[in-house]
């Protein structure tokens, strides 16, 4: 099968930042599914792994990354019970395993869902990683539930991949009042399209939120930089509120500043369940299936914004260049 990977962490504009190569098609065992990949999307985790995993060495075998895919089940391991050959599925995968930038991929059935019938290959490929991240931070980490309907949520980084679907889920599934951050006219408009009630400029966060009519908010989720916005979050969160983050802080976070208000802080990493083979690993299968029904009944929509055609090193490089600019809105998809 054809795969695309890298042997050394290189700047994206260098010729061998991605290389195409042939590798043997893997065999499914145990609870694994062998998926014939039809489309993939890219996420910031892709370029972070590409930039950092082979800095000081040249890998013997090229590393295959990619954690968003849609495709058909080609083969099942002997313990598989959730899917059968020919099923059409979508998934984000496992960061400890070979990724989706290949024609075929092995993935554990417990982190796979059935593809929404009303979405194209590309539209579906855009969704798994960001959807799981947003769903888990809201419902599994902060544990927002029915009694929270009508409460306020501040989303820092509303126009990115996670922020875009988090706005939709928070507004249309959880019933929250959503304030999202964005600064450019096009990203402000995108956040409004996803369902944000208010869009504020992150460059003046405290003043902007308060000018929108909110002295403090019930929940805050950070999808950008927990260090940069920490002081603003400490000020804006209500007593007994909840803050969640997916970012990678370069400096320590001073949790003591939350004690006076009895505020809870939550980390979210979508790969935790698969990395540690947690007892509730199949929760991701259930979330993806539940989301499929929500796509199909029109409650939520795909956040695909850029669509590239053809599984090539050129298209992967182009996708990484766009992502690394830090200015992408929604998701970038490559259809095979």
Secondary structure, DSSP 4 states (H G I P E B T S, - for coil): -EEEEBSS---TTSGGGSEEEE-PPP---TTEEEEEEEEEEE-HHHHHHHHHTTSSS--SSPBP----EEEEEEEE-TT--S--TT-EEEE---TTS--SSBSEEEEEGGGEEEPPTTS-HHHHHTTHHHHHHHHIIIIIIS---GGGTT-EEEEESTTSHHHHHHHHIIIIIS--EEEEE--SHHHHHHHHHHT-SEEE-GGGHHHHHHHTT-SSEEEEEESS-HHHHHHHHHHHEEEEEEEEE-S--SS---GGGGTTTT-EEEE--TTHHHHTT-TTTTHHHHHHHHHHHHHHTTSS---EEEEEES--HHHHHHHHHHHHTT---SEEEEE-
